[in-house]
């Protein structure tokens, strides 16, 4: 796709050392960002299947950032565009918040074509791309 590798980041769940060890062979360690449950732990609801996740983000540029000193991958502003995600569904969250291992774990992965096109076109919105 011709994406600028210098603009790519990988996010992982804060405790996921296995994902970290895999990503460090692909991107510089400074581009691997550990995030908490609110950002990098997928669930269907208060109970049920869930697990840590990992995402590939592209820095769309300072000009569209929120301007906060804390702005970085994981910020809610539009600067870092998620172009790919991986969900490692491996637990069943119980009503008491206990995480029981699933008998059959899986990886759900996906990419938004429109987001990939926005990244390839270096556009801050999918509606400004050549796709639309």
OpenMM code with the backbone's topology and positions (N, CA, C; nanometers):
from openmm import Vec3, app, unit

residues = "UNK UNK UNK UNK UNK UNK UNK UNK UNK UNK UNK UNK UNK UNK UNK UNK UNK UNK UNK UNK UNK UNK UNK UNK UNK UNK UNK UNK UNK UNK UNK UNK UNK UNK UNK UNK UNK UNK UNK UNK UNK UNK UNK UNK UNK UNK UNK UNK UNK UNK UNK UNK UNK UNK UNK UNK UNK UNK UNK UNK UNK UNK UNK UNK UNK UNK UNK UNK UNK UNK UNK UNK UNK UNK UNK UNK UNK UNK UNK UNK UNK UNK UNK UNK UNK UNK UNK UNK UNK UNK UNK UNK UNK UNK UNK UNK UNK UNK UNK UNK UNK UNK UNK UNK UNK UNK UNK UNK UNK UNK UNK UNK UNK UNK UNK UNK UNK UNK UNK UNK UNK UNK UNK UNK UNK UNK UNK UNK UNK UNK UNK UNK".split()
positions = [
    Vec3(0.0824, -0.1208, 0.0000),
    Vec3(0.0000, 0.0000, 0.0000),
    Vec3(0.0863, 0.1264, 0.0000),
    Vec3(0.2151, 0.1115, 0.0215),
    Vec3(0.3019, 0.2282, 0.0200),
    Vec3(0.2892, 0.3157, 0.1431),
    Vec3(0.2456, 0.2596, 0.2550),
    Vec3(0.2337, 0.3387, 0.3774),
    Vec3(0.3722, 0.3700, 0.4321),
    Vec3(0.3854, 0.4873, 0.4900),
    Vec3(0.5119, 0.5287, 0.5493),
    Vec3(0.5310, 0.4558, 0.6825),
    Vec3(0.6226, 0.3609, 0.6857),
    Vec3(0.6452, 0.2794, 0.8056),
    Vec3(0.6826, 0.3645, 0.9264),
    Vec3(0.7401, 0.4818, 0.9048),
    Vec3(0.7781, 0.5692, 1.0165),
    Vec3(0.6559, 0.6234, 1.0901),
    Vec3(0.5390, 0.6185, 1.0257),
    Vec3(0.4162, 0.6703, 1.0865),
    Vec3(0.3327, 0.5623, 1.1545),
    Vec3(0.3778, 0.4362, 1.1491),
    Vec3(0.3002, 0.3265, 1.2040),
    Vec3(0.3377, 0.2952, 1.3484),
    Vec3(0.2364, 0.2636, 1.4271),
    Vec3(0.2523, 0.2246, 1.5672),
    Vec3(0.1748, 0.0959, 1.5909),
    Vec3(0.2195, 0.0159, 1.6861),
    Vec3(0.1452, -0.1020, 1.7302),
    Vec3(0.1057, -0.0784, 1.8747),
    Vec3(-0.0209, -0.0997, 1.9051),
    Vec3(-0.0645, -0.0923, 2.0444),
    Vec3(-0.0924, -0.2336, 2.0924),
    Vec3(-0.0654, -0.2551, 2.2189),
    Vec3(-0.0900, -0.3856, 2.2808),
    Vec3(-0.1524, -0.3624, 2.4180),
    Vec3(-0.2146, -0.4678, 2.4700),
    Vec3(-0.2674, -0.4605, 2.6061),
    Vec3(-0.1499, -0.4498, 2.7037),
    Vec3(-0.1667, -0.3751, 2.8086),
    Vec3(-0.0582, -0.3411, 2.9013),
    Vec3(0.0210, -0.4601, 2.9547),
    Vec3(-0.0431, -0.5745, 2.9721),
    Vec3(0.0246, -0.6912, 3.0295),
    Vec3(0.0621, -0.7968, 2.9254),
    Vec3(0.0456, -0.7669, 2.7987),
    Vec3(0.0637, -0.8682, 2.6941),
    Vec3(0.2087, -0.8727, 2.6447),
    Vec3(0.2914, -0.9423, 2.7204),
    Vec3(0.4328, -0.9543, 2.6835),
    Vec3(0.4535, -1.0399, 2.5593),
    Vec3(0.3633, -1.1340, 2.5360),
    Vec3(0.3744, -1.2183, 2.4165),
    Vec3(0.3568, -1.1340, 2.2897),
    Vec3(0.2547, -1.0486, 2.2872),
    Vec3(0.2352, -0.9605, 2.1705),
    Vec3(0.3540, -0.8659, 2.1556),
    Vec3(0.4039, -0.8153, 2.2673),
    Vec3(0.5196, -0.7257, 2.2621),
    Vec3(0.6393, -0.7949, 2.1975),
    Vec3(0.6651, -0.9180, 2.2370),
    Vec3(0.7818, -0.9887, 2.1821),
    Vec3(0.7659, -1.0145, 2.0323),
    Vec3(0.6433, -1.0314, 1.9856),
    Vec3(0.6205, -1.0506, 1.8419),
    Vec3(0.6330, -0.9191, 1.7651),
    Vec3(0.5747, -0.8124, 1.8188),
    Vec3(0.5798, -0.6829, 1.7500),
    Vec3(0.7214, -0.6280, 1.7403),
    Vec3(0.8060, -0.6540, 1.8403),
    Vec3(0.9401, -0.5940, 1.8395),
    Vec3(1.0260, -0.6447, 1.7241),
    Vec3(0.9847, -0.7548, 1.6611),
    Vec3(1.0545, -0.8024, 1.5417),
    Vec3(1.0058, -0.7315, 1.4150),
    Vec3(0.9007, -0.6500, 1.4285),
    Vec3(0.8396, -0.5846, 1.3124),
    Vec3(0.8547, -0.4329, 1.3166),
    Vec3(0.8347, -0.3741, 1.4345),
    Vec3(0.8451, -0.2279, 1.4501),
    Vec3(0.9420, -0.1970, 1.5637),
    Vec3(1.0016, -0.0779, 1.5621),
    Vec3(1.0902, -0.0411, 1.6737),
    Vec3(1.0134, -0.0431, 1.8061),
    Vec3(1.0818, -0.0809, 1.9135),
    Vec3(1.0156, -0.0890, 2.0440),
    Vec3(0.9539, 0.0437, 2.0867),
    Vec3(1.0112, 0.1543, 2.0427),
    Vec3(0.9553, 0.2848, 2.0769),
    Vec3(0.8190, 0.3075, 2.0126),
    Vec3(0.7831, 0.2244, 1.9152),
    Vec3(0.6550, 0.2369, 1.8457),
    Vec3(0.5534, 0.1333, 1.8940),
    Vec3(0.5876, 0.0590, 2.0001),
    Vec3(0.4955, -0.0370, 2.0607),
    Vec3(0.4418, 0.0276, 2.1878),
    Vec3(0.3127, 0.0528, 2.1896),
    Vec3(0.2512, 0.1274, 2.2992),
    Vec3(0.1601, 0.0362, 2.3793),
    Vec3(0.1855, 0.0291, 2.5093),
    Vec3(0.1012, -0.0504, 2.5994),
    Vec3(-0.0151, 0.0364, 2.6474),
    Vec3(-0.1370, -0.0135, 2.6284),
    Vec3(-0.2559, 0.0600, 2.6712),
    Vec3(-0.3384, -0.0277, 2.7646),
    Vec3(-0.4246, 0.0355, 2.8406),
    Vec3(-0.5037, -0.0352, 2.9404),
    Vec3(-0.6300, -0.0986, 2.8869),
    Vec3(-0.7103, -0.1465, 2.9803),
    Vec3(-0.8314, -0.2203, 2.9466),
    Vec3(-0.9312, -0.1353, 2.8679),
    Vec3(-0.9338, -0.0067, 2.8926),
    Vec3(-1.0291, 0.0795, 2.8223),
    Vec3(-0.9990, 0.0902, 2.6728),
    Vec3(-0.8748, 0.0687, 2.6327),
    Vec3(-0.8365, 0.0811, 2.4920),
    Vec3(-0.8030, -0.0513, 2.4250),
    Vec3(-0.7366, -0.1388, 2.4942),
    Vec3(-0.6839, -0.2589, 2.4296),
    Vec3(-0.7253, -0.3887, 2.4988),
    Vec3(-0.8522, -0.3956, 2.5352),
    Vec3(-0.9092, -0.5196, 2.5863),
    Vec3(-1.0527, -0.5230, 2.5368),
    Vec3(-1.0815, -0.6179, 2.4479),
    Vec3(-1.2126, -0.6257, 2.3853),
    Vec3(-1.3071, -0.7118, 2.4669),
    Vec3(-1.4341, -0.6705, 2.4720),
    Vec3(-1.5373, -0.7539, 2.5332),
    Vec3(-1.6709, -0.7248, 2.4666),
    Vec3(-1.7611, -0.8215, 2.4787),
    Vec3(-1.8947, -0.8079, 2.4207),
    Vec3(-1.9882, -0.7314, 2.5128),
    Vec3(-1.9561, -0.7258, 2.6373),
    Vec3(-2.0414, -0.6644, 2.7375),
    Vec3(-1.9845, -0.6931, 2.8745),
    Vec3(-2.0645, -0.6787, 2.9768),
    Vec3(-2.0128, -0.7000, 3.1129),
    Vec3(-1.9709, -0.8435, 3.1407),
    Vec3(-2.0288, -0.9405, 3.0689),
    Vec3(-1.9887, -1.0802, 3.0824),
    Vec3(-1.9736, -1.1406, 2.9437),
    Vec3(-1.9031, -1.2535, 2.9365),
    Vec3(-1.8911, -1.3248, 2.8094),
    Vec3(-1.7501, -1.3233, 2.7548),
    Vec3(-1.7347, -1.3681, 2.6285),
    Vec3(-1.6022, -1.3766, 2.5659),
    Vec3(-1.5322, -1.2408, 2.5626),
    Vec3(-1.4000, -1.2445, 2.5860),
    Vec3(-1.3224, -1.1208, 2.5873),
    Vec3(-1.1744, -1.1551, 2.5768),
    Vec3(-1.0934, -1.0528, 2.5623),
    Vec3(-0.9498, -1.0744, 2.5605),
    Vec3(-0.8729, -0.9510, 2.5193),
    Vec3(-0.7421, -0.9564, 2.5368),
    Vec3(-0.6576, -0.8431, 2.4996),
    Vec3(-0.6588, -0.8240, 2.3482),
    Vec3(-0.6278, -0.7027, 2.3059),
    Vec3(-0.6204, -0.6783, 2.1628),
    Vec3(-0.4960, -0.5968, 2.1301),
    Vec3(-0.4675, -0.5933, 2.0027),
    Vec3(-0.3528, -0.5207, 1.9497),
    Vec3(-0.4009, -0.4486, 1.8254),
    Vec3(-0.3472, -0.3307, 1.8000),
    Vec3(-0.3910, -0.2522, 1.6847),
    Vec3(-0.2709, -0.1934, 1.6118),
    Vec3(-0.2891, -0.1699, 1.4836),
    Vec3(-0.1919, -0.0941, 1.4056),
    Vec3(-0.2541, 0.0424, 1.3823),
    Vec3(-0.1819, 0.1460, 1.4236),
    Vec3(-0.2274, 0.2839, 1.4078),
    Vec3(-0.1325, 0.3576, 1.3153),
    Vec3(-0.1862, 0.4566, 1.2451),
    Vec3(-0.1023, 0.5425, 1.1621),
    Vec3(-0.1161, 0.6856, 1.2106),
    Vec3(-0.0034, 0.7505, 1.2304),
    Vec3(-0.0003, 0.8907, 1.2713),
    Vec3(-0.0373, 0.9756, 1.1503),
    Vec3(-0.1527, 1.0411, 1.1568),
    Vec3(-0.2015, 1.1207, 1.0445),
    Vec3(-0.1498, 1.2646, 1.0481),
    Vec3(-0.0705, 1.2984, 1.1501),
    Vec3(-0.0059, 1.4284, 1.1533),
    Vec3(-0.0474, 1.5186, 1.2670),
    Vec3(0.0488, 1.5996, 1.3106),
    Vec3(0.0243, 1.6928, 1.4212),
    Vec3(-0.0864, 1.7917, 1.3912),
    Vec3(-0.1031, 1.8266, 1.2647),
    Vec3(-0.2016, 1.9293, 1.2294),
    Vec3(-0.3453, 1.8889, 1.2625),
    Vec3(-0.3717, 1.7597, 1.2826),
    Vec3(-0.5075, 1.7188, 1.3203),
    Vec3(-0.5132, 1.6638, 1.4629),
    Vec3(-0.4073, 1.6863, 1.5393),
    Vec3(-0.4072, 1.6378, 1.6774),
    Vec3(-0.4921, 1.7294, 1.7646),
    Vec3(-0.5176, 1.6838, 1.8854),
    Vec3(-0.5938, 1.7640, 1.9809),
    Vec3(-0.5081, 1.8753, 2.0410),
    Vec3(-0.3767, 1.8648, 2.0253),
    Vec3(-0.2862, 1.9672, 2.0767),
    Vec3(-0.2457, 1.9481, 2.2209),
    Vec3(-0.3008, 1.8491, 2.2884),
    Vec3(-0.2653, 1.8251, 2.4283),
    Vec3(-0.1247, 1.7664, 2.4361),
    Vec3(-0.0484, 1.8003, 2.5391),
    Vec3(0.0856, 1.7426, 2.5548),
    Vec3(0.0825, 1.5898, 2.5671),
    Vec3(-0.0286, 1.5368, 2.6159),
    Vec3(-0.0416, 1.3924, 2.6341),
    Vec3(-0.0863, 1.3195, 2.5068),
    Vec3(-0.1088, 1.3918, 2.3977),
    Vec3(-0.1569, 1.3294, 2.2739),
    Vec3(-0.0549, 1.2276, 2.2239),
    Vec3(-0.1040, 1.1087, 2.1948),
    Vec3(-0.0207, 1.0004, 2.1446),
    Vec3(-0.1111, 0.8857, 2.1054),
    Vec3(-0.0546, 0.7759, 2.0600),
    Vec3(-0.1378, 0.6606, 2.0285),
    Vec3(-0.2257, 0.6249, 2.1496),
    Vec3(-0.3523, 0.6085, 2.1253),
    Vec3(-0.4475, 0.5841, 2.2330),
    Vec3(-0.5300, 0.7071, 2.2662),
    Vec3(-0.4909, 0.8239, 2.2155),
    Vec3(-0.5666, 0.9471, 2.2365),
    Vec3(-0.6977, 0.9379, 2.1577),
    Vec3(-0.8002, 1.0030, 2.2077),
    Vec3(-0.9308, 0.9987, 2.1418),
    Vec3(-0.9430, 1.0935, 2.0230),
    Vec3(-0.8412, 1.1737, 1.9972),
    Vec3(-0.8497, 1.2653, 1.8834),
    Vec3(-0.8268, 1.1880, 1.7526),
    Vec3(-0.8309, 1.2556, 1.6420),
    Vec3(-0.8223, 1.1901, 1.5112),
    Vec3(-0.6801, 1.1711, 1.4589),
    Vec3(-0.5806, 1.2078, 1.5376),
    Vec3(-0.4438, 1.2017, 1.4868),
    Vec3(-0.3993, 1.0590, 1.4553),
    Vec3(-0.4324, 0.9627, 1.5403),
    Vec3(-0.3866, 0.8247, 1.5220),
    Vec3(-0.5024, 0.7391, 1.4706),
    Vec3(-0.4929, 0.6998, 1.3456),
    Vec3(-0.5990, 0.6259, 1.2776),
    Vec3(-0.5740, 0.4755, 1.2891),
    Vec3(-0.6719, 0.4044, 1.3451),
    Vec3(-0.6607, 0.2579, 1.3537),
    Vec3(-0.6864, 0.1994, 1.2146),
    Vec3(-0.5886, 0.1247, 1.1639),
    Vec3(-0.6081, 0.0632, 1.0327),
    Vec3(-0.6179, -0.0886, 1.0402),
    Vec3(-0.5825, -0.1469, 1.1535),
    Vec3(-0.5908, -0.2926, 1.1674),
    Vec3(-0.6070, -0.3261, 1.3145),
    Vec3(-0.6798, -0.4343, 1.3440),
    Vec3(-0.6864, -0.4784, 1.4827),
    Vec3(-0.6837, -0.6297, 1.4906),
    Vec3(-0.6380, -0.6758, 1.6044),
    Vec3(-0.6329, -0.8186, 1.6362),
    Vec3(-0.6908, -0.8353, 1.7762),
    Vec3(-0.7912, -0.9195, 1.7897),
    Vec3(-0.8498, -0.9475, 1.9207),
    Vec3(-0.8175, -1.0914, 1.9568),
    Vec3(-0.7514, -1.1100, 2.0688),
    Vec3(-0.7130, -1.2425, 2.1167),
    Vec3(-0.8183, -1.2900, 2.2167),
    Vec3(-0.9282, -1.3433, 2.1644),
    Vec3(-1.0397, -1.3865, 2.2485),
    Vec3(-0.9987, -1.5142, 2.3209),
    Vec3(-0.9757, -1.5008, 2.4516),
    Vec3(-0.9248, -1.6145, 2.5277),
    Vec3(-0.9881, -1.6322, 2.6644),
    Vec3(-1.0770, -1.5409, 2.7020),
    Vec3(-1.1388, -1.5491, 2.8342),
    Vec3(-1.2905, -1.5410, 2.8261),
    Vec3(-1.3539, -1.5901, 2.9321),
    Vec3(-1.4976, -1.5748, 2.9523),
    Vec3(-1.5130, -1.4983, 3.0830),
    Vec3(-1.5521, -1.3712, 3.0728),
    Vec3(-1.5660, -1.2887, 3.1942),
    Vec3(-1.6944, -1.3278, 3.2666),
    Vec3(-1.6798, -1.3587, 3.3946),
    Vec3(-1.7917, -1.3987, 3.4788),
    Vec3(-1.8571, -1.2756, 3.5419),
    Vec3(-1.9742, -1.2949, 3.5999),
    Vec3(-2.0468, -1.1849, 3.6639),
    Vec3(-1.9661, -1.1215, 3.7771),
    Vec3(-1.8783, -1.2003, 3.8413),
    Vec3(-1.7942, -1.1477, 3.9500),
    Vec3(-1.6639, -1.0869, 3.8968),
    Vec3(-1.6543, -1.0707, 3.7646),
    Vec3(-1.5399, -1.0108, 3.6938),
    Vec3(-1.4213, -1.1069, 3.6778),
    Vec3(-1.4366, -1.2323, 3.7228),
    Vec3(-1.3311, -1.3312, 3.7052),
    Vec3(-1.3171, -1.3652, 3.5570),
    Vec3(-1.1916, -1.3820, 3.5136),
    Vec3(-1.1644, -1.4207, 3.3757),
    Vec3(-1.1297, -1.5687, 3.3721),
    Vec3(-1.2208, -1.6487, 3.3160),
    Vec3(-1.1954, -1.7921, 3.3026),
    Vec3(-1.1446, -1.8187, 3.1613),
    Vec3(-1.0405, -1.9007, 3.1469),
    Vec3(-0.9898, -1.9320, 3.0133),
    Vec3(-1.0962, -2.0029, 2.9291),
    Vec3(-1.1074, -1.9625, 2.8041),
    Vec3(-1.1989, -2.0286, 2.7117),
    Vec3(-1.1419, -2.1630, 2.6698),
    Vec3(-1.2261, -2.2639, 2.6481),
    Vec3(-1.1753, -2.3934, 2.6025),
    Vec3(-1.1185, -2.3858, 2.4608),
    Vec3(-1.1710, -2.2950, 2.3795),
    Vec3(-1.1208, -2.2749, 2.2426),
    Vec3(-1.0941, -2.1263, 2.2223),
    Vec3(-0.9691, -2.0921, 2.2204),
    Vec3(-0.9299, -1.9522, 2.2006),
    Vec3(-0.9258, -1.9224, 2.0515),
    Vec3(-0.9354, -1.7942, 2.0178),
    Vec3(-0.9270, -1.7572, 1.8763),
    Vec3(-0.8697, -1.6175, 1.8603),
    Vec3(-0.8375, -1.5853, 1.7375),
    Vec3(-0.7915, -1.4515, 1.7029),
    Vec3(-0.8875, -1.3974, 1.5985),
    Vec3(-0.9463, -1.2832, 1.6282),
    Vec3(-1.0328, -1.2139, 1.5334),
    Vec3(-0.9520, -1.0956, 1.4820),
    Vec3(-0.9380, -1.0852, 1.3537),
    Vec3(-0.8578, -0.9770, 1.2978),
    Vec3(-0.9367, -0.9052, 1.1905),
    Vec3(-0.9107, -0.7793, 1.1749),
    Vec3(-0.9841, -0.7042, 1.0737),
    Vec3(-0.9186, -0.5725, 1.0402),
    Vec3(-0.9529, -0.5269, 0.9233),
    Vec3(-0.9020, -0.3996, 0.8738),
    Vec3(-1.0181, -0.3274, 0.8072),
    Vec3(-1.0283, -0.1990, 0.8279),
    Vec3(-1.1288, -0.1203, 0.7588),
    Vec3(-1.0711, -0.0721, 0.6266),
    Vec3(-1.1270, -0.1210, 0.5164),
    Vec3(-1.0779, -0.0804, 0.3852),
    Vec3(-1.0777, 0.0717, 0.3716),
    Vec3(-1.1853, 0.1345, 0.4150),
    Vec3(-1.1937, 0.2806, 0.4018),
    Vec3(-1.0867, 0.3504, 0.4855),
    Vec3(-1.0519, 0.2939, 0.6028),
    Vec3(-0.9463, 0.3540, 0.6854),
    Vec3(-0.8097, 0.3332, 0.6222),
    Vec3(-0.7887, 0.2176, 0.5609),
    Vec3(-0.6632, 0.1929, 0.4913),
    Vec3(-0.6479, 0.2881, 0.3726),
    Vec3(-0.7559, 0.3128, 0.3012),
    Vec3(-0.7525, 0.4073, 0.1893),
    Vec3(-0.7215, 0.5482, 0.2410),
    Vec3(-0.7812, 0.5877, 0.3530),
    Vec3(-0.7517, 0.7196, 0.4107),
    Vec3(-0.6036, 0.7298, 0.4463),
    Vec3(-0.5480, 0.6241, 0.5057),
    Vec3(-0.4055, 0.6241, 0.5400),
    Vec3(-0.3199, 0.6313, 0.4142),
    Vec3(-0.3544, 0.5528, 0.3118),
    Vec3(-0.2771, 0.5527, 0.1865),
    Vec3(-0.2858, 0.6873, 0.1151),
    Vec3(-0.4006, 0.7543, 0.1264),
    Vec3(-0.4197, 0.8865, 0.0647),
    Vec3(-0.3713, 0.9995, 0.1542),
    Vec3(-0.3274, 0.9646, 0.2778),
    Vec3(-0.2849, 1.0635, 0.3765),
    Vec3(-0.3937, 1.1693, 0.3993),
    Vec3(-0.5153, 1.1222, 0.4176),
    Vec3(-0.6312, 1.2092, 0.4397),
    Vec3(-0.6871, 1.1834, 0.5794),
    Vec3(-0.7290, 1.2886, 0.6486),
    Vec3(-0.7789, 1.2717, 0.7850),
    Vec3(-0.9201, 1.2136, 0.7933),
    Vec3(-0.9888, 1.2021, 0.6810),
    Vec3(-1.1254, 1.1501, 0.6808),
    Vec3(-1.1441, 1.0551, 0.5628),
    Vec3(-1.2210, 0.9510, 0.5841),
    Vec3(-1.2491, 0.8583, 0.4750),
    Vec3(-1.3246, 0.9273, 0.3624),
    Vec3(-1.3982, 1.0345, 0.3945),
    Vec3(-1.4788, 1.1046, 0.2942),
    Vec3(-1.3970, 1.1980, 0.2054),
    Vec3(-1.2674, 1.2118, 0.2372),
    Vec3(-1.1793, 1.2953, 0.1551),
    Vec3(-1.0886, 1.2118, 0.0652),
    Vec3(-1.1127, 1.0813, 0.0594),
    Vec3(-1.0247, 0.9922, -0.0169),
    Vec3(-1.0726, 0.9775, -0.1605),
    Vec3(-0.9850, 0.9215, -0.2424),
    Vec3(-1.0226, 0.8969, -0.3814),
    Vec3(-1.1256, 0.7853, -0.3942),
    Vec3(-1.1445, 0.7063, -0.2878),
    Vec3(-1.2464, 0.6015, -0.2873),
    Vec3(-1.3853, 0.6631, -0.2966),
    Vec3(-1.4038, 0.7760, -0.2266),
    Vec3(-1.5327, 0.8442, -0.2284),
    Vec3(-1.5331, 0.9549, -0.3312),
] * unit.nanometer
topology = app.Topology()
chain = topology.addChain("A")
for resn in residues:
    res = topology.addResidue(resn, chain)
    for name in ("N", "CA", "C"):
        topology.addAtom(name, app.Element.getBySymbol(name[0]), res)
